Every structure is written in C-alpha cells, then in structure tokens.
C-alpha cells in the first residue's frame, strides 16, 4: 500500500503486450485513473498538466494568427442534428441524450455536444450579415462526448477535452487557405512541441468528417506500428451555411453563403505522445510539455548527503527562477537508486544528480532520460547546460521517432503483401488506390488497415490499385489505427 | 443592419430599469448572446476573454499556493447523489439527466454535474491511503449545469463555467485553515483585479452549501443595491469522507476520516463586474480584465488624419510590445465622435486620441473611461503614462464602488425599517438575528431580502433580533440578491 511498493511493480514489456504496457505506464505514472462512468477517465494532475502545456502553446499560436476564443452551450437540440444529413448520420449513433431536467421531461431532448458545428452554425447565422462581418475566426476549448463502444484512456474516451476552431469566410479560396493554415499549425506544433513526426495529407471520402467537403489530417505512428490521427482540419464548403442559413450580403449586393471550416485536436495527443516515446522503463515525456522537466536528486553516502543540502537549494532556486520546471526529491528515507527508477518511469526528461564530491568540484551530473547520456557540468553554467540538454532530449526524441517511422514505412503493390506486413511487423503501407469504396473496404476487411490519408509529399506515385489492379487515382497510406 | 446603426441604439438608463440596462449593455457590447437552449448563453469573444483573464490570474494564485489542476467526468451516476443526504436534497431539483446514450437506454441514469464533490470524493477514497498522501490540493476548471427556473445572463445560467477546488486534509484545523485561505484569495483577487469591494463572512445554516459544515462567502453590492455572492469556500468536516469512505491510516496507525473543503467562483463574476461598474453610457471594464485596455483613435480634420498614420503605428507597436492590450481604430469612413461613443459603450478603460497638431507637439491625449479625465502626455513617456492611467482607473473604480456600497449600507432594528429600505433604496442592511430559521424566513417573506452573511468585520454588534426581539446571536447582513 505504500508508494514505494507501488513503483517496484513491473511494467509489462512493450514487445510482450503493447496495450498492457500502455495501461501499466499511465496508471503507475498517475496520469489518469478510471472513473465509475463507462468510458470516462479522470485526468490526474500530471496528466492534466501535459494538457495545460499543450493548450497554452496552441492557444498562443491560434491567437497569433487572429483567432479568438468563445464558448457555446454543451447541449444541442435534437432538431439541429437533422439539418445536415451526413452530419446526423455520422454522429447520431454516438450521442448521449438528456431527456429530463429540473424534475420534468423535456419537450425536445438535448444531445451532449459531440462537436459544435450545428450550434455554432446557428449562432453565426445571427451574427453574420454582411461581407464586412467576415472572416469570423473563433475557437472553443471544451469537453465533448461521443459514446464509444470500445474505449482506451486518452486515445478514445466517451468524454474528452479538445479545441474546435470554427471559421466563416467570404470565399472558397479564403476558407481553403484557412483549412491548410491550421493543418500547418498542427504539424508544426506536434513536431516542435511533442517531438512527434507527422504525415500531412487528405482523407479519402469514406474517412472524412461527417458533413465536410474535404478533410485533411496529420497522422502519427505509435511504437506498435499503429496510426493515430493527431489532428484534423476540414473545409466544409457551404454545407453548414446552407443547413443553418449563414448568408451575407456580398460586395455585389447579393446574398451569398459563407464558406466555413473547422479544425481540432484533443486529449488524444496525450495518448499519442506516450505511445510514440515511451519505453520499457516507463514514460518518456517531451521536455516542452513535461510537468517536471528536471528532477534533482542528492546522491552519495547517506550520512554525507546532508552536506549537499544548502547548495542544492540554491541551484534549485536558480533553475526555478529561469523558468525551468524543476523538482527536488531530497527525502532521506528513500534511496537514490529507487528515486532514479521512479522518475525514469514518470518520464522526467533530465535528472540532476548532486553529491558531496561534486560539491567540492563545483560540478553536478545531468542524465538524459532518452539516451541515458551523462554530462558532468559546471554548477556556474547550470541553467544554460540544463536548457541545452532539454533541447537535445527533444531533438533526440524527434529523431528516434522519425527513424522508427521510416523503418516501418513500406511500399506495397498487392493486398497479399500488405496483409503479410500487417500481421508481422505493422507500420504504414503506401499503396495505389483506384478511388472506389469497394476496394478500400476490401483492404480493411482483409488486413485490418484503414486508409490514413493521401500524403501531400509522397516518395512514390503508384500506378495501379492494390486491390483491383485498375489505374490508381491516388497513392494512399494504409495502417491499422487507434 | 450595418454595425454603425447598431451602436447608436439607446441604452435604457439604469434608473429607469436596471435589468433592461444590463441586458441592453451586454448584448450591444457583444459580450454574450442567447442560445437556442433554455437558460444557456453563448460567451462571445469579448465576454469570454474577460473570463480568460480571470482564469489566468486565479489559476496563478492557486498554483502559487500549492494547488494543481485535474479533470473529472461530466457525468455523475445517480447513486452517488444518494450518499450524502443534504447534498442530494440541495441539488436534485436542478439536475439534468442523461437517460439514453449510444442508441440504448442506460441502466443507471447519469446526472450532468452541478458540482463535483461526489465524483471527487469517490476518487479521493481510492487515492488516499495514508496520512502521507495528505493534503490533496486539487482544483478543476469546468462547465457545470444547474437547471434553473429563472435565468439571467452570466449571473444565473443553466450551464456556467467555474472552478471548483477540492482538498482533503489530515486534521480539522488544517482543513479550516485552507477554507479561510481560499476565501482570502478570492477577496484579494476580486478587489485587486475586478475593483469590486466585498464583504467576507459566514453563511447562516439555511444558506450554506448542501452538505457543508460551514460556508463562507464574499458578497458584493450591485448598482441597484442587490447583492451577488461572488465566491464561496466550504468546510465540509468529514461529511463527504464518511459518505464516500475517504479513510486513511493516521500517524497512530488507526483509520481516520479526512477533513475536506471545497471552494469556487464562476462566470457570475462577469455579471457582477458589469453591474458594479457600468453606467448609462455602457460598460466600464476593470483594466486588468478588459479585452482592450487602450483604444487608439486618430482625430482632427479628416483630410489631415492620414498624416498621423505612421507615428500612430509606432506608438501602437510600442504599447503592444510593453504588454498593454491596445487596439487601433483608424477606419476613415467613421467619425471620431462615433468611435468615442462606441468604445465608451464597450467599456474600454483608456482612450488615446492623436491628432495632427499633437503630432507636431510630440504629445497625445489620454481619456479615462471612468471619470472622463483628460491628460495631455508626452509621446516619449507614453507607455508609463498609459500604465499609470490604467492603474488610476482601477483605483477610481474601486473607490467609487466602495463609496456606493458604504452609501447603501444601513443598520436597522426592526422589520418595518428594513421593509421600507428594501422598497425605497435597496442596499445592505445590518440587523440582529436570534438564530432561528423562522425569523430568517419571516425577513425574506416580508422584505424579499435574504441573509447574505455574518460579516467577519462588523461595524456594530446588534443586541436583539429584528423579528422576535429576543437576544441576538449574530449580526447579519440582509439584502435582496441575484
């Protein structure tokens, strides 16, 4: 029951059972806990803080590009879903319904929002009258609910946290530009901040957002070779404008429909960064979102460790003041070795060891979580050395993830080839596709892989469809996905 | 339909109809809009940004005092509410219920959280095993729902945004200390940041939180003399620990129940700051939370205004770089006078006027939204002068609000006296109270005023109950309240 006991429990090795490894790690590192409500998790402080760092940085980037936040109701009247045909078909099976409130049955039942296109479309119709009111560039940070049959913490939960941007524009060109701009922000953020390489591309029609004209995604590869859709950006055309009557008086004094977009990322990103970077010792957290970036641990013979105290406090204060998220674990009843394991399991990017001899020499030791590299650094240069190592850890994490992805990226020409790959090694497979839904479905039925996207930058352009052998219209990446 | 037309519409004067004034102002200033769901509003960007500034600063203060954020599910199983008797009685009438989800009827219906004591209590019971796990200091930023019969934008809406802190402690003394510490943080924040003077005190038993041992509040006075409870902090004793089995192994190796607290403020604060500071020309926003702190407007003869452009851009950049939230309105087809009215209505704390003659003299003009004071300042000292005026505006807003509250604070000795006051002038009335619920209810029935709190710092100690004439146990402030 004591904490100490809890941490020596083994983590299932990734090779043995990746799913068990994942659950072991997020539970032990106290990122989450299961709640008593089906499919809903509790974000514990270390899990939630990762989200806070993601949120702060994305929010900064959204505002820098002219977006503002707003907040729309959690409840959506049933009739709203009927207005856009594809949208209702896509989301209806997953909705939870409020049917009673305040002791009475409701006249019209209310869905808990799975996404807010309908509610926001309704409001935009009131706010947008003239081309002078455009563009409208609004984002919302909110909880949404999709009643999922199979759930997995962070990656697929009934309730999750996300941001949803919703914009309205005068022209198609402007709306398409916005769609791509936000996709680019997602890619930059996920690579620069979470150290996850991603593949940008367009979704096939069967995989696009319910109600969109075109959906674009960034796709990341987990360490078991499966894909996660890490962010999406949709060009809606005038589908929602027609459904919700978002009309404006144009420059030629005629009524026109606005062109809208939406785009979002969610707490799935937390699951993704764990599955991309973690190893058999536990979490490996990207430095920019790690709740603790540096853990300070006094070392050396127990009876001498006290001598380190005062100087260690000074160094701690110096690091903290420079904006580094540092923690000190100077508990005397717990051994340094046990602490090393604990904070490795928790994924702290840099360990700072300091012992009585280091003290005399004016140095201390930095250890990288990702490579295990040790650096003896001068105490007088500690802040810059720590910053440098945090930066190096980020780079190395990104490089390793990129290498892993490249090593598990295959080009295939037949369904048999893909099937064999999916069973043996997993990964992303590039293949030609004729554009028919029948062939796409055949791939899924035979291999378990779904089309991830049609990459913007493909190494290769395939000539024939891997299923029917007809001319390929697109070169598509298929993978099993979370 | 054009924006210009919209703003010249009159605002109902406060004296004529305070409620209509309030709605006129928040709609015209585009802080909110009504949604198609009963009692739920849309927070438009300027309204939501006020909340963002409130949130950022409170969050900073919570973290500084050792609290961390987490996130718990939106849904609460019906059985959870049954566990704490007072709690269920207090909240049951206001709950919305999810009865269907994913196309099926639920086995146990789920409430949308009105507050999270029950869910969090359930989780704390899992996490807290030993006195070494204490204290647990967690806060949550979330949406909550209470299905209200009568609603008012920001002040009482079915869905609202808030933070709820939930802490667990080893001893009663420590939990009580936390309760008071958070009440103090609320008071400081509301006074220092929103320029609203508040009265700290303890709630009478009939007005305390459902399930609490003691509830404390800060109460603010609106410009119509009515009260708003601007924040509350509760000492729960072991009520929720017993109900949810939050037990831990104490220092004496015996099982003990944790002592818990909870504390919260909500988007009501937005409604409060509008009703405390606004005037017949519109909003008056406290500088620290105003989305736009300074509005720059080029003035002078239209044909000369262009000359101002380049220098105005430089000053704008200087202000922006120094962290001031500045906006420029240099639209040439709209007159300066119209702009003055517009940004006064929107409550922008400082207007910066700059004309061709000012340009020659190296000066510009700052105008205070609250007093109308004009200051001619040197352009070379603009940043510090703007900061000084923002600070002065804050101080003056606080002083005016304090003066208004003092002018509407009455001491009464009989129910007749209170009744007359409530009908003529409104305001806060200090009175003796014997402690019986019968007398408290009599006050409400006769005057419409409810007990706000038993102030910690009372000017006066009353000897007899204003209703029954028996010995007064407490000196209470009564007021009509939102």
HADDOCK unambig.tbl for C-alpha pairs under 7 A between the chains (distance, minus, plus):
assign (segid A and resid 37 and name CA) (segid B and resid 75 and name CA) 6.99 0.50 0.50
assign (segid A and resid 40 and name CA) (segid B and resid 73 and name CA) 6.17 0.50 0.50
assign (segid A and resid 41 and name CA) (segid B and resid 73 and name CA) 6.72 0.50 0.50
assign (segid A and resid 42 and name CA) (segid B and resid 71 and name CA) 5.85 0.50 0.50
assign (segid A and resid 42 and name CA) (segid B and resid 72 and name CA) 4.82 0.50 0.50
assign (segid A and resid 42 and name CA) (segid B and resid 73 and name CA) 6.45 0.50 0.50
assign (segid A and resid 43 and name CA) (segid B and resid 70 and name CA) 5.54 0.50 0.50
assign (segid A and resid 43 and name CA) (segid B and resid 71 and name CA) 4.90 0.50 0.50
assign (segid A and resid 43 and name CA) (segid B and resid 72 and name CA) 6.48 0.50 0.50
assign (segid A and resid 44 and name CA) (segid B and resid 70 and name CA) 5.15 0.50 0.50
assign (segid A and resid 44 and name CA) (segid B and resid 71 and name CA) 6.77 0.50 0.50
assign (segid A and resid 45 and name CA) (segid B and resid 68 and name CA) 6.05 0.50 0.50
assign (segid A and resid 45 and name CA) (segid B and resid 69 and name CA) 5.61 0.50 0.50
assign (segid A and resid 45 and name CA) (segid B and resid 70 and name CA) 4.81 0.50 0.50
assign (segid A and resid 48 and name CA) (segid B and resid 69 and name CA) 6.73 0.50 0.50
assign (segid A and resid 48 and name CA) (segid B and resid 70 and name CA) 5.42 0.50 0.50
assign (segid A and resid 48 and name CA) (segid B and resid 71 and name CA) 6.80 0.50 0.50
assign (segid A and resid 68 and name CA) (segid B and resid 45 and name CA) 6.05 0.50 0.50
assign (segid A and resid 69 and name CA) (segid B and resid 45 and name CA) 5.61 0.50 0.50
assign (segid A and resid 69 and name CA) (segid B and resid 48 and name CA) 6.74 0.50 0.50
assign (segid A and resid 70 and name CA) (segid B and resid 43 and name CA) 5.55 0.50 0.50
assign (segid A and resid 70 and name CA) (segid B and resid 44 and name CA) 5.14 0.50 0.50
assign (segid A and resid 70 and name CA) (segid B and resid 45 and name CA) 4.80 0.50 0.50
assign (segid A and resid 70 and name CA) (segid B and resid 48 and name CA) 5.43 0.50 0.50
assign (segid A and resid 71 and name CA) (segid B and resid 42 and name CA) 5.83 0.50 0.50
assign (segid A and resid 71 and name CA) (segid B and resid 43 and name CA) 4.91 0.50 0.50
assign (segid A and resid 71 and name CA) (segid B and resid 44 and name CA) 6.76 0.50 0.50
assign (segid A and resid 71 and name CA) (segid B and resid 48 and name CA) 6.81 0.50 0.50
assign (segid A and resid 72 and name CA) (segid B and resid 42 and name CA) 4.82 0.50 0.50
assign (segid A and resid 72 and name CA) (segid B and resid 43 and name CA) 6.49 0.50 0.50
assign (segid A and resid 73 and name CA) (segid B and resid 40 and name CA) 6.17 0.50 0.50
assign (segid A and resid 73 and name CA) (segid B and resid 41 and name CA) 6.72 0.50 0.50
assign (segid A and resid 73 and name CA) (segid B and resid 42 and name CA) 6.44 0.50 0.50
assign (segid A and resid 75 and name CA) (segid B and resid 37 and name CA) 6.98 0.50 0.50
assign (segid A and resid 93 and name CA) (segid B and resid 102 and name CA) 5.25 0.50 0.50
assign (segid A and resid 93 and name CA) (segid B and resid 103 and name CA) 5.90 0.50 0.50
assign (segid A and resid 94 and name CA) (segid B and resid 101 and name CA) 6.97 0.50 0.50
assign (segid A and resid 94 and name CA) (segid B and resid 102 and name CA) 4.57 0.50 0.50
assign (segid A and resid 95 and name CA) (segid B and resid 101 and name CA) 5.65 0.50 0.50
assign (segid A and resid 95 and name CA) (segid B and resid 102 and name CA) 5.47 0.50 0.50
assign (segid A and resid 96 and name CA) (segid B and resid 98 and name CA) 6.55 0.50 0.50
assign (segid A and resid 96 and name CA) (segid B and resid 100 and name CA) 5.74 0.50 0.50
assign (segid A and resid 96 and name CA) (segid B and resid 101 and name CA) 3.81 0.50 0.50
assign (segid A and resid 96 and name CA) (segid B and resid 102 and name CA) 6.15 0.50 0.50
assign (segid A and resid 97 and name CA) (segid B and resid 98 and name CA) 5.34 0.50 0.50
assign (segid A and resid 97 and name CA) (segid B and resid 99 and name CA) 6.46 0.50 0.50
assign (segid A and resid 97 and name CA) (segid B and resid 100 and name CA) 5.31 0.50 0.50
assign (segid A and resid 97 and name CA) (segid B and resid 101 and name CA) 5.94 0.50 0.50
assign (segid A and resid 98 and name CA) (segid B and resid 96 and name CA) 6.55 0.50 0.50
assign (segid A and resid 98 and name CA) (segid B and resid 97 and name CA) 5.33 0.50 0.50
assign (segid A and resid 98 and name CA) (segid B and resid 98 and name CA) 4.18 0.50 0.50
assign (segid A and resid 98 and name CA) (segid B and resid 99 and name CA) 6.30 0.50 0.50
assign (segid A and resid 99 and name CA) (segid B and resid 97 and name CA) 6.46 0.50 0.50
assign (segid A and resid 99 and name CA) (segid B and resid 98 and name CA) 6.30 0.50 0.50
assign (segid A and resid 99 and name CA) (segid B and resid 99 and name CA) 6.41 0.50 0.50
assign (segid A and resid 100 and name CA) (segid B and resid 96 and name CA) 5.75 0.50 0.50
assign (segid A and resid 100 and name CA) (segid B and resid 97 and name CA) 5.33 0.50 0.50
assign (segid A and resid 101 and name CA) (segid B and resid 94 and name CA) 6.95 0.50 0.50
assign (segid A and resid 101 and name CA) (segid B and resid 95 and name CA) 5.65 0.50 0.50
assign (segid A and resid 101 and name CA) (segid B and resid 96 and name CA) 3.81 0.50 0.50
assign (segid A and resid 101 and name CA) (segid B and resid 97 and name CA) 5.94 0.50 0.50
assign (segid A and resid 101 and name CA) (segid B and resid 147 and name CA) 6.45 0.50 0.50
assign (segid A and resid 102 and name CA) (segid B and resid 93 and name CA) 5.24 0.50 0.50
assign (segid A and resid 102 and name CA) (segid B and resid 94 and name CA) 4.59 0.50 0.50
assign (segid A and resid 102 and name CA) (segid B and resid 95 and name CA) 5.49 0.50 0.50
assign (segid A and resid 102 and name CA) (segid B and resid 96 and name CA) 6.17 0.50 0.50
assign (segid A and resid 102 and name CA) (segid B and resid 147 and name CA) 5.43 0.50 0.50
assign (segid A and resid 103 and name CA) (segid B and resid 93 and name CA) 5.87 0.50 0.50
assign (segid A and resid 147 and name CA) (segid B and resid 101 and name CA) 6.46 0.50 0.50
assign (segid A and resid 147 and name CA) (segid B and resid 102 and name CA) 5.41 0.50 0.50
